Amino acid sequence: MALEFSKRVARIPSYPVAGGYAQDVPAVLLASNESPYPPLPAVREAIAQALVTLNRYPDPSSSVLRRRLSERYGVPESQIAIGNGSCDILLAAGEALLEPGAELVYAWPSFSVYPHLAAASGARALQVPLDDSERHDLDAMLGEITVATRLALVCNPNNPTSTAVAPERIAEFLEEVPAHVCVIIDEAYCEFNLLEDPDSSIALLERYSNLMLLRTFSKVHGLCGLRVGFALCGSQALPRALDQVRQPFFCNALAQAAAIEALGHQDEVLDRVARTVAERISVAERLRALGLEPAESQANFCWFHLGDGRDEGEVMRGLRERGVLVRGGAALGEEGALRVTYGRPEENERFLQALAEVL
Ligand SMILES: Cc1ncc(COP(=O)(O)O)c(C=O)c1O
């Protein structure tokens, strides 16, 4: 007899995982918005040192990491939440805020985990189309907020379209959102955004107790293999609620040690951003030379429509046969487009050559 799972399980969409994990031939991995640069030697050393105490549980409140984040961002420790990746915080926020009868609002296409929140909780999701420049339409999102809304998500820069909205627009949006609605600004890629100082949103936390800025060590810090993210919150109530719905010890000891060390290397962060932005400019030029129109990227990846009736699946197959893995738009909410992470210069070159051949 087949097992009977809860109705919730039937509703929850599977996360569209990238291919390439079981590949024998080393591929150019441009499908998951990872950093092409390995963890820094000092971070690897911190991880090695933490190995010897793995017989102990990790610090359940990540106290040293929260203290360092507090010093770095000027937000009280009690208003900082840690997660097993920032996805863990997103899912916990869904669990803490949503239930049948409640609503959440987010743009679409946006991060593929957001649909999970409604499906898991039974809340109603309102997906608001991006505007013509593939940016969040914050006015249209405001129009969908009702007394039933508990959560509004803004992904800035947006995954998968790479575009960002200006900080003034975010501030205007927050001014209009009723105080009973939690607003999560998902800033997984904010370090790559040259439209603004990545930390300009932090001042908003003093004005809006319903605000959560979601960040991660997975992208610019290159630690996605360890899973560690954090949220800077406008109130203590938010981190407290997140901790209530999660298992204890959700952030492992190696991840905490690595994140603490990584925070001490901000000059390296700037250097990686500069290298990524140089690739961003040159890849965009090359794509335009192929007749494509990439969206205005403020992230570590680009997004473009294939146009001319080209078949996304065929283009993906052609790239894969040439050893290049990217993400197709169909799995991310919009068929006929590609999302491509910037790799090292030689990896980007392989992608561009493969794409030219396939097109
Ligand atoms: C917009 C966005 N938010 C959050 C995450 C989750 O990152 P992590 O759970 O690795 O911190 C990602 C990962 O791709 C992302 O693109």
The ligand as a Gaussian input file, in Angstrom:
#p B3LYP/6-31G(d) Opt

LIG

0 1
 C       17.114000      35.771000      -3.765000
 C       17.686000      34.679000      -2.935000
 N       17.419000      34.652000      -1.639000
 C       17.904000      33.685000      -0.851000
 C       18.692000      32.694000      -1.367000
 C       19.116000      31.599000      -0.455000
 O       20.406000      31.569000      -0.168000
 P       20.988000      30.687000       1.036000
 O       19.899000      29.843000       1.598000
 O       22.070000      29.901000       0.420000
 O       21.456000      31.711000       2.026000
 C       19.021000      32.675000      -2.720000
 C       19.852000      31.605000      -3.282000
 O       20.018000      31.423000      -4.438000
 C       18.489000      33.700000      -3.524000
 O       18.725000      33.729000      -4.843000

